[in-house]
Amino acid sequence: MRDALLEEEHCMNQALATQAARDGMQGFLDAGGQTREVELELGDVISRLASMD
C-alpha cells in the first residue's frame, strides 16, 4: 500500500509540474470537482470542463 501511495504522489507531482496544469486543477477544484458526487460522474464533468476552454 505504501508503494502505491508513493507512486500516486509521484504521478500527481508530475501532472502538476506546469503552471497551466496547476491553473487547470485549481479551476476543477473551484468548480466543485473534488466531491463524491462529481467523482462518481467524473467523465461527464471532464467533458463539460473541456468544452469551457
Phi, psi and omega in degrees: 000318180301315180298321180295319179292322176296320178295318178298316178299316179300314180296319179295318178299319178294319182295332182255027185287338183250159178296321179300319179293319178295320177297318178297317179295319179296320177299319178298314179294318179297330179278005179085023187291343182251065174232161180300317182300314181293316183295334176289337180236039189301321180301315179295319181295316180298318178299317179295318179294321180296326181283349179283342183287000000 
